[in-house]
Amino acid sequence: MRYPVTPDGRYFVVRGRLWRCSNPKLSDERRTELVKALMLARRAKQQAMRVGDNAAREVARSQVEAIKVALGERGPVWWDDGTPDFDRHLARTTPYAEWFAELSRRT
């Protein structure tokens, strides 16, 4: 399932909430490398949680965060026009409200 992406390509929407997209300036190779590392870190976190290893869980969580920052999904925004970040905001409470309302009417 593909989630709707804002017209400027900065966010995708899940259950009405904006989530920052990866930096489109990343090369395909770099993005693939980071996504593979992200999946490994997520699996490591899940495994640590399954066995109750809090130290390993925290290491894996730190890895996930660092990879998300490298992807541009967290941390400093990847655009440079000064527009604020609306990551994790409800679309209806942001400048994307009109776009989101129109999108909702069509579905």
C-alpha positions in Angstrom: 0.0 0.0 0.0 1.3 3.4 -0.9 0.6 6.3 1.3 -0.3 9.7 -0.1 2.7 12.1 -0.4 2.4 15.9 0.0 2.7 17.8 -3.3 6.2 19.1 -2.3 7.3 15.5 -1.6 8.4 16.2 2.0 5.8 14.0 3.9 3.6 11.0 3.5 0.4 10.6 5.4 -0.6 7.7 7.6 -4.0 7.9 9.5 -4.0 11.7 9.0 -0.5 12.3 10.4 2.5 13.6 8.4 5.7 11.6 8.4 8.8 13.0 6.9 10.0 11.3 3.7 13.6 10.3 3.1 15.9 12.8 1.5 15.4 12.6 -2.2 19.0 13.8 -2.8 20.4 10.5 -1.5 21.7 8.2 -4.2 19.8 5.0 -4.8 22.8 3.0 -3.5 23.1 5.0 -0.3 19.3 4.8 0.4 19.4 1.0 -0.2 22.4 0.7 2.1 20.7 2.7 4.8 17.3 0.9 4.5 19.1 -2.5 4.8 20.9 -1.3 7.9 17.6 0.1 9.3 15.9 -3.3 8.9 18.8 -5.1 10.6 18.7 -2.6 13.5 14.9 -3.0 13.9 15.3 -6.8 13.9 18.1 -6.5 16.6 15.8 -4.3 18.7 12.9 -6.8 18.3 15.2 -9.7 19.3 16.6 -7.8 22.3 13.0 -7.0 23.5 12.1 -10.7 23.0 14.8 -11.9 25.3 14.6 -9.0 27.7 18.1 -7.6 27.0 17.6 -3.9 27.8 21.2 -2.9 27.0 21.0 -4.5 23.5 17.6 -2.9 23.0 19.0 0.6 23.7 22.0 0.0 21.4 19.6 -1.0 18.6 17.3 1.9 19.3 20.3 4.3 19.0 21.2 2.6 15.7 17.7 3.0 14.4 17.7 6.7 15.3 21.1 7.3 13.7 19.9 5.6 10.5 16.7 7.6 10.4 18.7 10.8 10.7 21.0 9.7 7.9 17.9 9.0 5.7 16.7 12.5 6.5 13.5 11.2 8.2 14.5 12.7 11.6 16.9 15.3 12.8 17.6 18.4 10.7 15.3 18.8 7.7 16.8 18.1 4.3 15.2 21.1 2.5 16.8 24.5 2.7 14.0 27.0 2.0 13.3 27.7 5.7 10.0 26.0 5.8 9.3 24.5 9.3 9.1 20.8 9.9 5.6 19.4 10.4 6.8 15.8 11.0 4.2 13.9 13.1 1.7 16.7 13.0 -1.9 16.1 12.0 -2.2 17.1 8.4 -5.4 19.0 9.1 -3.5 21.4 11.5 -0.7 22.3 9.0 -0.4 24.3 5.8 -1.2 20.9 4.1 -4.8 21.0 5.5 -6.5 22.1 2.3 -4.6 19.5 0.2 -5.4 16.8 2.8 -9.1 17.7 2.9 -9.3 17.5 -0.9 -7.5 14.2 -0.8 -9.9 12.9 1.8 -12.9 14.0 -0.3 -11.6 12.0 -3.2 -11.2 8.7 -1.3 
